[in-house]
Amino acid sequence: MTTTIAQAGFVQVTSPYPEEQELLDPALAAPTPQKAAQLRQKASHWLSRAQKELHDAIFARDGSEAGLDRYASARAELDSAETWALRVAEAFAIRRD
């Protein structure tokens, strides 16, 4: 999940976890087998963490506004992690071809 660094009105400005910052563009990563393995592992950790957050949010839902917000946030985080994992896979699949 991202870390909130500022809040202005209804808009929250967020920044990724430190490990996500280096993953913003997998196409810029050096095309070495070690870098590919490192990016895949980090994507896997992000996916695992997002899946756990979603699981926790689903089973903690009590119908409150805070519970719904937690669920929506966890779902969005999982979507982001899945998108990132696909970007990593595509970036290194193209280099193998």
Secondary structure, DSSP 8 states (H G I E B T S, - for coil): --EEEEEETTEEEEE--HHHHTTS-GGGS---HHHHHHHHHHHHHHHHHHHHHHHHHHHH--SSHHHHHHHHHHHHHHHHHHHHHHHHHHHHHHHH-
